[in-house]
Amino acid sequence: MARQIVLDTETTGLDPKTGHRVIEVGCVELRERRLTGNNLHLYLQPDREIDQQAIEVHGISNEFLLDKPRFAEVAEELKAYLDGAELLIHNAPFDVGFLESEFSIVGDEFPLASICKITDTLAMARKMYPGQRNSLDALCKRLGVNNGHRTLHGALLDSEILADVYLTMTGGQTALLLDAERSTSTNESQAGAQLQTDNLIVVRANESEMAAHDAWLAKLEAQGKCVWSNSESVSD
């Protein structure tokens, strides 16, 4: 199975087209539906002020980012890490738009989908739970995923939580598929067994075997343990 990367970003604002930048990237790697620990977590200096509304969401301050690297310094590392993976992103257009903008700023313009498969877990959730709230918090509550430690948004923390949510959402589908396969296999086996019994040869007991059988029944009846004498005989 290809690598899967659960990815999230935090930004200075809502729209890269108005000059907003990425300030945090969090990536959690999955292989064969297991966390590998090969994660990537980056804080970035955006060279601009962070909107106050954004600070209230993620709690990252301008002062905290002063000594952090710029995107140009990590672009090659990030691209190599993501290359060839399936990206699992909640509301993918937002994060993909920001990342493509960042790569474009450093002179490496390309569609992220050209090096990765992109899966929008928000779109997945909307298909699975139509008409319901499908934010990350809502999914955690619905699926029983613990997010009590999430007081603010954070790219790495949200990726870790989304990994749990994704595995829980898709785990149910996997179980249903396996059950269907088991049911089909069982039905086929039972059908095969039925076909085989149609041609069974009946071997009847001979006189000595019947005499031994009658003697054993008589012994049981003497002990008060025989129920056969009270049953109706079955005709051939």
N, C-alpha and C positions, 0 to 999 in steps of 0.2 A: 504494500500500500504506500502511496506517495506521502511525503511529509505533509502534515497539516500545521499551519501556523495560525493560532488565534491572536488577532491583532487589534490594538486600539491606540488611538492618539488623543492627546490633549492639545489645545490650540489657544492662540491669543484672542480668538473671536470666532465668528460663524462662517466667514466667507473668504477663501483665499483670493478671490477676484478683487477684493477691496484691500488687499495687502496683508491679510492676517496670515500667521505662520504657525508651524508645528513647534510645540515646546516639549512634548514628551511622546515617546513611542514605546509601547509595551508589547512584547511578543512572547507567546508560550507555545512550545513545540509539542506536537502529538505524533506518535508513530504507532500504528496498529492500535489506535484508540487508547494509548497509554501516554502519560506525561513523561517526557524524557529528561527534563531538567535543563535542556539546552535552550534556555530562554535568552532574550535580548531586551535590554532596558536602557533607554537613552533619554537624558534631559538635554535640551538644546537652547542655546542663546538665540533669540529671534531677531535681535537688533531692532526692536520696537516695543512699545508699551503694551501690556496685556489689558484688555478691557476689564473693567471692574466686575461686570456680570460674569465673565469667564472665571475670574479669581474666586468668586463666590461659589462656583460649581466645583472647581478642582483644587483650590487652595494654594496654587503655585504662584509665588510672588515674583515681581521683576528682580528684586534683590537676590533671590535664591538662584536665578539663572545667570547672574553676571559672570561667573567663572566657568560656565558650561561651554562645551564645544558648539561650533556652528554646524549647520546641516552639511555644508561642503566638506567638513572634516570626517563625517561619518557616512556620507552618501554611498561610497563604494562598499563599505562593510555591510550596510543595510541591504543594498541591492543584492549582494552575494548571498546574504542570509535568506532572503525571500525567494531567490531564483528557483523556479521549478516546484515550489510548494503550492498547496491549496490554501488560500487565505480565508479564514473564517472571521467575518467582521459583522458586528451588529450595526445596521444602517451603513452598509458598505459605501454608497456614493459619497458620503461625507468624508470618511477617512481616505478613500482612494483619491478623491479630488484634491485633498490637501497634500498627500504624498506626491502625486503627479506634479503639482505646482512646485513643491520643494525641489524635485529632481530637475524640473524645467529651469528654475532659478539658477542652478549650478551648471546649466548647459547640457543636461542629459535628459532631453525631452523624449518620453516614450509612454505608451499606454501600459499601465501596470499589468493589465490582462495579457500583455504579450509575453510576460515572463512567469506569470502565476495564473492559476485558476482562482477565481474569486467567488466565494459563496457568501451571500448575504443572509445571516441568521435571522435578521428581522423579517425578511421576506418569507423565510422558512416558517417562522413562528406564526405569521399572519395566515399562512395556508393551513397550518395545523390547528390554530385557535381563532378562526374568523370571528370578527365582531367583538373580540376581547382586547384588553390592554396587553401589549407585548413588549413593553420596556424591559430592560434587564431586571429591574427590581420586581416587576410584575411576574416575570417568568420564574424568578427565584422563589417567590411566594407560591406560585401555582405548582411548581415541580419539587418543592421541598429542599431547595438548594440554600445553604446557609450563606447569608450576606450581611450578617449582623455587624461585621467589622468594617462595613463600607459606609462611612459617614460622609466622605467626599469622593468625587470621581478621581480615579487615578488610572493611567493607561495600563500599567502592569497588573494592578489589582483587578481592574475590570476584565482584563484578558483571562486571568485565572478563574474568575467567577464565570465568565462566558464559556470557558472550556468545560466547567462542570455542567452548565446549563445545556450546552450542545451534546455532551455525552449522554445526559439524561434524556433529552428529547429524542435522539437517534437510537438510544438503547432500547426504548420501547418498540420502535419499528423493527429493530433487529430481532427482538424476542418474538414478535408476531410472525416475522418471516420464518424463523426457526421452527416455531410451533406449526406453521402451515406445512413446512417441509416434512416435519415429523409425522403430521397427520396423514399427508399424502403417502409417505412411506409405509405407515401402519396399515392404511386402507389397501395398498397394493399387496402387502404381505398377507393380509386377511383374505383378499380376493384369491391370491395364489393358493392359500391353504384350502379354501373352499373348492377350488377346481380340483385339487389333488384328492380330496375326500370322496369325490363323485365316483372314483374308480377303485375304491378300497375293496380288497378281497375279505369276505367274512369267513373266519375259521371257527367251526363249532367244536365244543368239547366232546370227547369220546366217552364211552360208558364208564371207564375207570375214573376219569376226571370228574364226571358227574357224581359217581358214588362217593368220592373223596369230599366233594363239595357238600353233599347231603349230610355226610357224617359230621363235618365241621359246623353246619347249621344246627344239627341236633345237639351238639355240645353247647353251642351258644344258647339254644333255647332252654336247655336244662339249667343254665346259669341265670336265666331270665333276661338275657341281653340280646336276644334275637328279635328283630322287627320284621324280618322277611316273611314270617308265617302269617303276619297280619296284613300283608300287602296283597294286592290283587295280582294274580299271575298275568303275565304279558304274553299275548298270543304272538306267534311268529308272523 
